Amino acid sequence: MGWIEQFKRLGKDMYTQSFSVPDDSAPKGKPSVAAIEPADLMKKFDACIDADGRIEPQDWMPEAYRKTLVRQISQHAHSEIVGMLPEGNWISRAPSLKRKAILIAKVQDEGGHGLYLYSAAETLGTSRDQMLDALHTGRAKYSSIFNYPTITWADVGVIGWLVDGAAIMNQIPLCRCSYGPYARAMIRVCKEESFHQRQGYEALLVMMTGTAEQKAMVQDAVNRWWWKCLAMFGPPDADSPNSAQGMRWGIKRISNDDLRQKFVDATVPQAKVLGITLPDPDLKWNEERQHYDYGSIDWDEFWATVNGNGPCNKERLSTRVKAWHEGQWVRDAALAHARKQHTLKEAA
């Protein structure tokens, strides 16, 4: 069977099928909200959440709910724009015009995702300038996965397959998030991320039909990115104290460990089609659990990177700050044009 037939056969099992994931794992308990809120408004809010309803910007919401959303959505937006950098590094070095065009489109998509998400966060009363200032001064976080270098062209394919695949697994449940603007933004984001994941996988399939050196390049990239992708889902549930409240509020739909398990189960058959080995000697099917068992993640490396000590943390942040300053003239010109149009409209 050729790689095109393999890709078509596997398409039905790609990560986007998780649109139908159930919410059975969501806890039904009600962790307490630290802030003291009006009882009648809190009761109405809880009733909306319990009915799986949507909270809109004009609706009353607990301050803790608002702050949780601002933090999550802004960090998600930061991750999209910082995530442009590792692959953008390969645009000028892509191996063909086709691959260059695909990569340009993908990087532009990521920038658009950041804009959707900043807009969603702004509906909660925080400005884009505030969010970007938090990023540029190191007060806000973004996904630690983007603090690693893209050493070879195979890294670009692996980012599409594994990094974007993990992101899709994490993000598709957000299409049913309780906050309306976030949920609606995620629908388009997930559709475009699905394309990113598939093109990355297809690029790897092509490389795996090539020379021994190309095959070794793919395997090396998978070896370097696999464990980092498993850590993308966040710390184990027992070490993630904010997850319970997020799930109670319908912001988070599936726990970190359950998402990680879904990702492993989906990825193993894809790796077999590719003809590569996932770098985990403990990876094996557990008949009793009906899931794959996998080894231990290096959480020390994860936290070191989250706390700013990864191989590319400083480079990524300085690149974003530099781009912000160099783009000031564009923002100034846009504001000047808007003021001019406003003046002309008033004078008419």
C-alpha positions as CSV (number, residue, x, y, z in Angstrom):
1,M,0.0,0.0,0.0
2,G,1.4,3.4,-1.0
3,W,1.7,6.3,1.4
4,I,-1.2,8.2,-0.3
5,E,-3.5,5.2,0.4
6,Q,-2.2,4.9,3.9
7,F,-2.9,8.5,4.6
8,K,-6.4,8.3,3.2
9,R,-7.1,5.1,5.3
10,L,-5.8,6.8,8.4
11,G,-7.7,10.0,7.9
12,K,-10.8,8.9,9.7
13,D,-8.7,8.2,12.9
14,M,-7.0,11.6,13.1
15,Y,-7.4,13.7,16.2
16,T,-10.3,15.8,15.0
17,Q,-12.6,12.8,15.7
18,S,-12.5,13.9,19.3
19,F,-15.3,16.4,18.5
20,S,-17.5,13.7,19.9
21,V,-15.7,13.1,23.2
22,P,-18.1,12.7,26.1
23,D,-18.0,14.8,29.3
24,D,-18.3,11.7,31.6
25,S,-15.0,12.4,33.2
26,A,-16.1,15.9,34.4
27,P,-16.6,16.0,38.2
28,K,-20.0,17.0,39.5
29,G,-18.8,18.5,42.8
30,K,-18.7,22.2,43.4
31,P,-15.3,23.4,44.7
32,S,-15.7,26.7,46.6
33,V,-15.1,30.0,44.9
34,A,-12.7,32.1,47.0
35,A,-14.3,35.4,46.2
36,I,-17.6,36.3,48.0
37,E,-20.2,36.9,45.4
38,P,-23.9,37.9,45.6
39,A,-25.9,34.7,46.4
40,D,-28.7,35.4,43.9
41,L,-26.4,36.1,41.0
42,M,-24.2,33.2,41.9
43,K,-27.2,30.9,41.9
44,K,-28.2,32.1,38.4
45,F,-24.7,31.6,37.2
46,D,-24.4,28.1,38.6
47,A,-27.8,27.2,37.1
48,C,-26.5,28.3,33.6
49,I,-23.4,26.2,34.1
50,D,-25.3,23.2,35.3
51,A,-27.6,23.4,32.3
52,D,-24.5,23.4,30.0
53,G,-25.4,26.9,28.9
54,R,-23.2,29.7,27.6
55,I,-22.0,32.7,29.5
56,E,-21.7,35.8,27.3
57,P,-19.8,39.1,27.9
58,Q,-22.8,41.0,29.0
59,D,-23.8,38.4,31.6
60,W,-22.8,38.5,35.3
61,M,-20.0,36.2,36.2
62,P,-17.9,35.6,39.4
63,E,-14.7,37.5,39.4
64,A,-12.7,34.3,39.8
65,Y,-14.3,32.9,36.6
66,R,-13.4,36.1,34.8
67,K,-9.8,36.0,36.0
68,T,-9.5,32.3,35.1
69,L,-10.7,32.9,31.6
70,V,-8.4,36.0,31.1
71,R,-5.4,33.9,32.2
72,Q,-6.3,30.9,30.1
73,I,-7.3,32.7,26.9
74,S,-4.5,35.2,26.9
75,Q,-1.9,32.4,27.5
76,H,-3.5,30.5,24.7
77,A,-3.2,33.6,22.4
78,H,0.4,34.1,23.5
79,S,1.1,30.4,22.6
80,E,-0.3,30.9,19.1
81,I,1.9,33.9,18.3
82,V,5.1,32.6,19.9
83,G,4.3,29.3,18.2
84,M,4.9,31.0,14.8
85,L,8.6,31.3,15.6
86,P,9.9,27.7,15.5
87,E,8.4,26.9,12.1
88,G,8.8,30.4,10.7
89,N,12.5,29.7,11.1
90,W,12.2,27.2,8.2
91,I,10.2,29.2,5.7
92,S,13.3,30.4,3.8
93,R,14.8,26.9,3.9
94,A,11.8,24.7,3.0
95,P,12.8,22.0,0.5
96,S,10.3,22.9,-2.2
97,L,8.0,25.7,-3.3
98,K,5.0,23.5,-2.3
99,R,6.4,23.1,1.2
100,K,7.2,26.7,1.5
101,A,3.7,27.8,0.5
102,I,2.1,25.4,3.0
103,L,4.4,26.6,5.8
104,I,3.7,30.2,5.0
105,A,0.0,29.6,5.2
106,K,0.3,27.6,8.4
107,V,2.4,30.3,10.2
108,Q,-0.2,33.0,9.0
109,D,-2.9,30.8,10.4
110,E,-1.2,30.8,13.8
111,G,-1.0,34.5,13.8
112,G,-4.7,34.7,13.0
113,H,-5.5,32.3,15.9
114,G,-3.7,34.7,18.3
115,L,-5.9,37.6,17.0
116,Y,-9.1,35.6,17.5
117,L,-8.1,34.7,21.1
118,Y,-6.9,38.2,22.1
119,S,-10.3,39.5,20.8
120,A,-12.1,36.9,22.9
121,A,-10.1,37.8,26.0
122,E,-10.8,41.5,25.4
123,T,-14.5,40.9,25.9
124,L,-13.6,40.1,29.6
125,G,-12.5,43.7,30.2
126,T,-8.7,43.4,29.7
127,S,-6.9,45.2,26.9
128,R,-4.6,43.7,24.3
129,D,-1.9,46.1,25.4
130,Q,-2.2,44.7,29.0
131,M,-2.0,41.1,27.8
132,L,1.0,41.7,25.6
133,D,2.8,43.7,28.3
134,A,2.4,40.7,30.6
135,L,3.9,38.5,27.9
136,H,6.8,40.8,27.1
137,T,7.7,41.4,30.7
138,G,7.7,37.6,31.5
139,R,4.6,37.8,33.8
140,A,2.5,35.7,31.5
141,K,3.2,32.2,30.3
142,Y,2.8,30.4,27.0
143,S,3.1,26.8,26.0
144,S,6.5,25.5,27.0
145,I,6.6,23.3,23.9
146,F,7.7,26.3,21.8
147,N,10.9,26.8,23.8
148,Y,12.7,24.1,21.9
149,P,14.6,24.4,18.6
150,T,13.6,23.1,15.2
151,I,16.9,21.5,14.2
152,T,16.0,19.8,11.0
153,W,13.2,19.9,8.4
154,A,11.7,16.7,10.0
155,D,11.0,18.8,13.1
156,V,8.6,20.9,11.1
157,G,6.6,17.7,10.1
158,V,6.7,16.4,13.7
159,I,5.5,19.7,15.0
160,G,2.5,19.4,12.6
161,W,1.8,15.8,13.5
162,L,2.5,15.6,17.3
163,V,2.5,19.2,18.6
164,D,-0.5,20.3,16.6
165,G,-2.1,16.9,17.2
166,A,-1.7,17.3,21.0
167,A,-3.0,20.9,20.7
168,I,-6.1,19.7,18.8
169,M,-6.8,17.0,21.4
170,N,-6.6,19.7,24.0
171,Q,-8.5,22.4,22.1
172,I,-11.5,20.6,20.6
173,P,-13.3,20.3,23.9
174,L,-12.9,24.0,24.2
175,C,-15.4,24.4,21.4
176,R,-17.9,23.6,24.1
177,C,-16.4,25.9,26.7
178,S,-19.0,27.7,28.9
179,Y,-17.7,31.1,27.8
180,G,-19.3,31.9,24.4
181,P,-16.6,34.1,22.7
182,Y,-13.9,31.5,23.6
183,A,-15.9,28.6,22.4
184,R,-16.8,30.3,19.1
185,A,-13.2,31.3,18.4
186,M,-12.1,27.7,19.0
187,I,-14.3,26.3,16.2
188,R,-12.3,28.0,13.5
189,V,-9.0,27.5,15.3
190,C,-9.6,23.7,15.5
191,K,-10.6,23.4,11.8
192,E,-7.4,25.1,10.8
193,E,-5.3,23.2,13.3
194,S,-6.7,20.0,11.8
195,F,-5.2,21.0,8.4
196,H,-1.9,21.7,10.1
197,Q,-1.8,18.3,11.7
198,R,-2.6,16.5,8.5
199,Q,-0.1,18.3,6.4
200,G,2.6,17.6,9.0
201,Y,1.8,13.9,9.0
202,E,1.7,13.8,5.2
203,A,5.1,15.5,5.0
204,L,6.5,12.8,7.3
205,L,4.9,10.0,5.2
206,V,6.8,11.4,2.2
207,M,10.1,11.5,4.0
208,M,9.6,7.9,5.2
209,T,9.5,6.8,1.5
210,G,12.9,8.5,1.0
211,T,16.5,7.7,1.8
212,A,17.8,6.1,4.9
213,E,19.1,9.5,6.0
214,Q,15.6,11.0,5.7
215,K,14.1,8.2,7.7
216,A,16.7,8.6,10.4
217,M,15.9,12.3,10.5
218,V,12.2,11.6,11.1
219,Q,13.0,9.1,13.8
220,D,15.4,11.6,15.5
221,A,12.8,14.3,15.5
222,V,10.2,12.0,17.0
223,N,12.6,11.0,19.7
224,R,13.2,14.6,20.7
225,W,9.6,15.8,20.6
226,W,7.5,12.8,21.9
227,W,7.9,13.3,25.6
228,K,7.6,17.1,25.3
229,C,4.3,16.6,23.6
230,L,3.0,14.3,26.4
231,A,3.9,17.1,28.9
232,M,1.8,19.6,26.8
233,F,-1.4,18.4,28.5
234,G,-0.1,19.8,31.8
235,P,0.9,18.2,35.1
236,P,-0.9,15.0,36.4
237,D,-4.4,15.7,37.7
238,A,-3.2,15.2,41.3
239,D,-0.7,18.1,40.8
240,S,-3.1,20.4,39.0
241,P,-5.2,22.1,41.7
242,N,-7.0,24.5,39.4
243,S,-8.4,21.8,37.1
244,A,-11.3,20.9,39.3
245,Q,-12.7,24.4,39.4
246,G,-12.1,24.9,35.6
247,M,-14.0,21.7,35.0
248,R,-16.8,22.6,37.4
249,W,-17.2,25.9,35.4
250,G,-17.2,24.2,32.1
251,I,-14.1,26.0,31.0
252,K,-12.1,22.7,30.9
253,R,-14.0,19.6,29.8
254,I,-11.6,16.7,30.2
255,S,-8.8,16.3,32.7
256,N,-5.1,16.5,31.8
257,D,-4.5,12.8,32.3
258,D,-7.5,11.7,30.3
259,L,-6.5,14.0,27.4
260,R,-2.9,12.6,27.5
261,Q,-4.3,9.1,27.4
262,K,-6.5,9.9,24.4
263,F,-3.5,11.4,22.6
264,V,-1.3,8.3,23.2
265,D,-4.1,5.9,22.1
266,A,-4.6,7.9,18.9
267,T,-1.0,8.3,18.1
268,V,0.3,4.8,18.4
269,P,-1.5,3.4,15.2
270,Q,-0.4,6.5,13.3
271,A,3.2,5.9,14.2
272,K,2.9,2.3,13.0
273,V,1.7,3.5,9.6
274,L,4.6,5.9,9.4
275,G,7.0,3.1,10.3
276,I,8.6,4.9,13.2
277,T,9.2,3.9,16.8
278,L,7.8,6.0,19.7
279,P,10.7,6.4,22.1
280,D,9.1,4.7,25.1
281,P,10.1,1.1,26.1
282,D,7.1,1.0,28.5
283,L,4.6,1.7,25.7
284,K,2.3,-1.3,25.4
285,W,-1.4,-2.2,25.1
286,N,-3.2,-2.9,28.4
287,E,-6.0,-5.3,27.6
288,E,-7.6,-4.8,30.9
289,R,-7.7,-1.0,30.7
290,Q,-8.3,-1.0,26.9
291,H,-5.7,1.7,26.7
292,Y,-1.9,2.0,26.1
293,D,0.3,2.1,29.1
294,Y,3.3,4.6,28.8
295,G,6.4,5.6,30.8
296,S,7.1,8.4,33.1
297,I,7.4,12.0,31.9
298,D,10.3,14.1,33.0
299,W,8.4,16.8,35.0
300,D,11.6,18.4,36.2
301,E,12.4,19.4,32.6
302,F,8.9,20.5,32.1
303,W,8.9,22.9,35.1
304,A,12.4,24.1,34.3
305,T,11.2,25.2,30.8
306,V,7.9,26.7,32.2
307,N,10.0,28.7,34.6
308,G,12.1,30.2,31.8
309,N,15.1,27.9,31.7
310,G,14.4,26.0,28.5
311,P,16.8,26.1,25.6
312,C,15.0,28.8,23.7
313,N,13.0,30.8,26.3
314,K,15.1,33.9,26.2
315,E,15.3,33.8,22.4
316,R,11.6,33.4,21.9
317,L,10.7,36.3,24.2
318,S,13.3,38.7,22.9
319,T,12.1,38.0,19.3
320,R,8.5,38.8,20.2
321,V,9.6,42.0,22.0
322,K,11.7,43.1,19.1
323,A,8.8,42.4,16.7
324,W,6.5,44.5,18.9
325,H,8.8,47.5,18.9
326,E,9.5,47.3,15.2
327,G,5.8,47.1,14.4
328,Q,5.0,50.2,16.4
329,W,4.8,52.4,13.3
330,V,2.1,50.1,11.8
331,R,-0.1,50.5,14.9
332,D,0.6,54.3,14.9
333,A,-0.4,54.5,11.2
334,A,-3.6,52.5,11.7
335,L,-4.6,54.7,14.7
336,A,-3.9,57.9,12.7
337,H,-6.0,56.6,9.8
338,A,-8.8,55.7,12.1
339,R,-8.7,59.2,13.7
340,K,-8.7,60.8,10.3
341,Q,-11.7,58.8,9.1
342,H,-13.6,59.6,12.3
343,T,-12.9,63.4,11.8
344,L,-14.1,63.2,8.2
345,K,-17.2,61.4,9.2
346,E,-18.1,64.0,11.9
347,A,-17.5,66.8,9.4
348,A,-19.7,65.4,6.8
